[in-house]
Amino acid sequence: MVVLGHAEMPHSSILFRFHMAMFFMISGYLFNDRNVSDARSLRVFIVKKIKALYIPYVLWNGLMVILNNFFLKINFYTSDPAFMSESIGGGNAYGLRAYQSLPETMALLKKVVCFSGQEQFGGATWFLRVMFEVTLVWGVSNYIFRRFSNNEFIIWICNSGMTLVLLQLSNYMRENKAYTVMQIEVMAASYIMFYGGYYLQK
């Protein structure tokens, strides 16, 4: 669905209304409470998410940073201003690229490692970052809620409150154009989908 939507198949706007939300809902649906039953299981859960989401994000975007000059050389990227006006449709949406020095490359790699930057060919990896943030916040908050109560109704109240707070935060950030490099506003908006999937399973 993601590929078909980005390929602009007929009626692809319909796919864009729900396909990303489905990823979060399915992840919530598949979440297992045993992941947060005690400190050890929470630690294992976090390490798994680092391996499955953070490391692929860093490796892919780090490789794209390192290959920037090579991509310019073989014309995957361009530094030619004429491309922006003479190509079909008026150039690409990402703009021109410049050759990077070693210090510039190192600075970009640092941003990638800090989860605050992604490359043009790593554009779709924004999802790994947001999913990592959603599952981490869900896992840690549910671990904390379960330390205070074993009552599922109380935990539901806590989860509902947390979800509404994050939804309001996302709305406030969007209205005030307070966008963050780590896409906290997207994580806060996506959280409700994870929540919905989790309680659909319940």
Stockholm file with secondary structure:
# STOCKHOLM 1.0

chainA/1-202         MVVLGHAEMPHSSILFRFHMAMFFMISGYLFNDRNVSDARSLRVFIVKKIKALYIPYVLWNGLMVILNNFFLKINFYTSDPAFMSESIGGGNAYGLRAYQSLPETMALLKKVVCFSGQEQFGGATWFLRVMFEVTLVWGVSNYIFRRFSNNEFIIWICNSGMTLVLLQLSNYMRENKAYTVMQIEVMAASYIMFYGGYYLQK
#=GR chainA/1-202 SS CHHHHHTTCTTHHHHHTTHHHHHHHHHHHHCCGGGGSSHHHHHHHHHHHIIIIIHHHHHHHHHHHHTHHHHHHTTSSCCCTHHHHHSTTSSCTTCCCCCCCHHHHHHHHHHHHTTCCCCGGGGGGHHHHHHHHHHHHHHHHHHHHHHHCCCHHHHHHHHHHHHHHHHHHHHHHHHTTCCCTTCHHHHHHHHHHHHHHHHHHC
#=GC SS_cons         CHHHHHTTCTTHHHHHTTHHHHHHHHHHHHCCGGGGSSHHHHHHHHHHHIIIIIHHHHHHHHHHHHTHHHHHHTTSSCCCTHHHHHSTTSSCTTCCCCCCCHHHHHHHHHHHHTTCCCCGGGGGGHHHHHHHHHHHHHHHHHHHHHHHCCCHHHHHHHHHHHHHHHHHHHHHHHHTTCCCTTCHHHHHHHHHHHHHHHHHHC
//
